[in-house]
Amino acid sequence: MTDEQQKPDITKYVGLGFIAGLVVCVLTLEYYGYIRHPEKADALVVEEFRLLTLNTDEDLKISQKPSGKEAFCVNGYLLMRPENGKNVAGVLVDKKNRGVECQASLTPSQKIVE
């Protein structure tokens, strides 16, 4: 036998060690809850929004770029959809999944934006 036949194949052991370490890492992350699995309720959320209050003492600064979304009132609830022509719409809700009500004929009592 030659010396080459008696030497262990270190590449094989390094590869197996890497794979074993990867499996242990994923199992550890799963055990401690760092891997988050989506739920059905998470799939329903498309985007989150913020409400900016209109204070007469301060200037309201908003981006001049359009959002690409439009809102409309249907059956007393505010719905939103993208402006890209897709027939997808969603009901706007608060943190507790309560629909935001709207009135099609409601107009502000005073001038909001000057």
N, C-alpha and C positions, 0 to 999 in steps of 0.2 A: 504494500500500500504506500501511496505517496502522501506527502504532507497536505496536498490540496484536498484529498478525499477525507482526511481526518478533521479538517477545519469546519466548525459549525457555520451554517449559512446565516449570518447576522442580519441580512436584509429581511429575511422571512420573519425573524423574531421582532425586529423593529416595526414592521408592518402589522403584525399581530398585536403588539403592544399598543400601537396607535389606535387600532380598531377597538380594543378592549377599553382603553382610556376614554374614547369617545362614547361608548355605550355607558360606562360608569358615570360620565359627566351628564349625559342626557337623563339617566335615571335619577341622579342626585337633584338636578334642576326640577324634574317632575315631582319628586318627593317634597321638596321645600316650596312648591307652588310658584316657581318662577316661569313656568311654561303655562301660558293661559290658553285654554281651549275655548273657541267661540261658542256661544249659545244661540238658539234660534232668535231670541230677543235682540241680540247684538246685530244680527243680519238685517234687521228692519231699520236700524239707524243709518241714514244716508249722510247726514251732515248736522253739525251742531251750530246754533246761532246765538248771538248775544243781543241784548236789548240795550240800546243807548238812550238814556233819558234826555229829554229836551229841557235844558235849564236855560233860562233867559239871561243868567249872569255870565255864562261861559259860552265860548264859541264851540260849536259842534264840528269836529274835523273828521270827515269821512273821505275815503278814497274816491277819486273821480272815475276810476275804471268801473265798468258795469260788472255786476255779480254773475251774470249769465243765468239768472233765475227770475221768474215772475210769480207774483202771488195773485190769487183771486178767491172770491168768496163763493162757496157752494153749500147749500143747505145749512147755512149759519156757521160754517167752519172755514178757517183760512187754509187754503191749499197752496202748495208751491210746486213748480215744475221747472225743468231747465228750458231755456229759450232755444235749444238746438233742434226743435221740431219733434223730439221723441214724445210719445204719448204716455209718459210716466209722470204721475203726480203723487204727492204725499200730503198728509194732514200735518200741519205744524202743531206740535205739542210742547208742554212744559216738562220739567224734570220728573213730574209724577204721571206722565202720559195722559194729561188732561188736554183735550183739544182747545186750541185758541179760537174763541168765537169771534165772529165778525158780522157786520151789518153792511150790506151793499150800499145803502143810502146814507150811511154815517159820514158826516163831514166834520172837520175840526171847527170848533167854535171861534178860534182865533187863528191868525196867520202864524204858522209854525216856522217856516223858513223864509227869511227875508233876502 
